[in-house]
Amino acid sequence: MSERMRRVNSVIQHELTGLISEIIDFKPGVFATVIKVDTSTDFSFTKIFISVFPTEQKDYTMKTLGHERNLLQKRINKKLHLKVLPKIVFVYSGVGEDVDSLDELIQDNEF
């Protein structure tokens, strides 16, 4: 991956993290985190990998992000200074499931 692509991914991740927390009101106790950003080499799309806690709320969270995608897209386009603006695609990342499993193990063993 080129240095330019790394910078673009980093900027998109930073900006989207702020925009999601600013724009979207999830249910109380539901958290969505941008884990990784992967932009295609032709800048046609950007995969935004999202971790959700608690994982039971992943369907709700991904649906909410899908509904707000156009607004987030518009706001991120204003922040990026590129000829071709990548389309945002949200992808669920199962990182939170590992955390839940670890939490259950800790509770079962009462460390």
C-alpha positions as CSV (number, residue, x, y, z in Angstrom):
1,M,0.0,0.0,0.0
2,S,1.4,3.4,-1.0
3,E,2.0,6.2,1.5
4,R,-0.7,8.3,-0.1
5,M,-3.3,5.5,0.4
6,R,-2.2,5.1,4.0
7,R,-2.7,8.8,4.6
8,V,-6.1,8.8,2.9
9,N,-7.3,5.8,5.0
10,S,-6.0,7.5,8.1
11,V,-7.8,10.8,7.3
12,I,-11.1,9.0,6.5
13,Q,-10.9,6.9,9.7
14,H,-10.2,10.0,11.9
15,E,-13.0,12.1,10.3
16,L,-15.6,9.3,10.3
17,T,-14.9,8.5,13.9
18,G,-15.7,12.1,14.8
19,L,-18.7,12.3,12.5
20,I,-20.3,9.1,13.8
21,S,-20.1,10.2,17.4
22,E,-21.3,13.7,16.4
23,I,-24.2,12.8,14.1
24,I,-25.5,9.4,15.2
25,D,-27.4,8.9,18.5
26,F,-27.3,5.2,19.2
27,K,-29.3,3.6,21.9
28,P,-27.9,4.1,25.4
29,G,-25.0,1.7,26.0
30,V,-24.4,0.9,22.3
31,F,-21.0,1.8,21.0
32,A,-19.7,1.7,17.4
33,T,-16.0,2.0,16.7
34,V,-14.2,2.5,13.4
35,I,-11.6,-0.3,13.5
36,K,-10.1,-0.1,10.0
37,V,-10.5,1.8,6.8
38,D,-9.6,0.2,3.4
39,T,-9.9,2.3,0.3
40,S,-9.8,0.7,-3.2
41,T,-6.8,1.6,-5.3
42,D,-9.1,3.5,-7.8
43,F,-10.8,5.4,-4.9
44,S,-14.2,4.1,-6.1
45,F,-15.2,2.9,-2.6
46,T,-13.9,2.7,1.0
47,K,-14.7,-0.2,3.3
48,I,-15.3,1.1,6.9
49,F,-14.9,-1.8,9.3
50,I,-17.0,-1.3,12.4
51,S,-16.9,-3.0,15.8
52,V,-20.0,-2.9,17.9
53,F,-20.4,-3.3,21.6
54,P,-22.5,-5.1,22.8
55,T,-22.4,-7.4,19.9
56,E,-26.1,-8.2,20.3
57,Q,-26.8,-4.8,18.9
58,K,-24.8,-5.3,15.7
59,D,-27.9,-5.5,13.4
60,Y,-29.4,-2.4,14.9
61,T,-26.0,-0.5,14.7
62,M,-25.3,-1.5,11.1
63,K,-28.8,-0.6,10.1
64,T,-28.5,2.8,11.7
65,L,-25.2,3.4,10.0
66,G,-26.8,2.4,6.7
67,H,-29.6,4.9,7.2
68,E,-27.2,7.7,8.0
69,R,-24.7,6.7,5.2
70,N,-25.7,9.5,2.8
71,L,-25.3,12.2,5.5
72,L,-22.0,10.8,6.6
73,Q,-20.9,10.5,2.9
74,K,-21.8,14.2,2.3
75,R,-19.9,15.4,5.3
76,I,-16.8,13.3,4.6
77,N,-16.8,14.5,1.0
78,K,-16.5,18.1,2.2
79,K,-13.5,17.2,4.4
80,L,-11.6,15.3,1.7
81,H,-9.8,17.1,-1.1
82,L,-9.7,14.5,-3.7
83,K,-10.7,14.4,-7.4
84,V,-12.5,11.1,-7.0
85,L,-14.4,10.7,-3.7
86,P,-14.8,7.1,-2.5
87,K,-18.2,5.7,-1.7
88,I,-18.5,4.6,1.9
89,V,-19.4,1.0,2.6
90,F,-19.9,-0.2,6.2
91,V,-18.7,-3.7,7.0
92,Y,-19.2,-5.4,10.4
93,S,-16.0,-6.5,12.1
94,G,-16.4,-9.2,14.7
95,V,-13.7,-7.8,17.0
96,G,-16.3,-7.2,19.7
97,E,-17.3,-10.8,19.7
98,D,-13.8,-11.7,20.9
99,V,-14.2,-9.2,23.7
100,D,-17.6,-10.6,24.8
101,S,-16.1,-14.1,24.8
102,L,-13.2,-13.0,26.9
103,D,-15.6,-11.2,29.3
104,E,-17.6,-14.4,29.7
105,L,-14.5,-16.4,30.5
106,I,-13.4,-13.9,33.1
107,Q,-16.8,-13.9,34.7
108,D,-17.0,-17.8,34.7
109,N,-13.6,-18.1,36.3
110,E,-14.1,-15.1,38.6
111,F,-10.5,-13.8,38.3
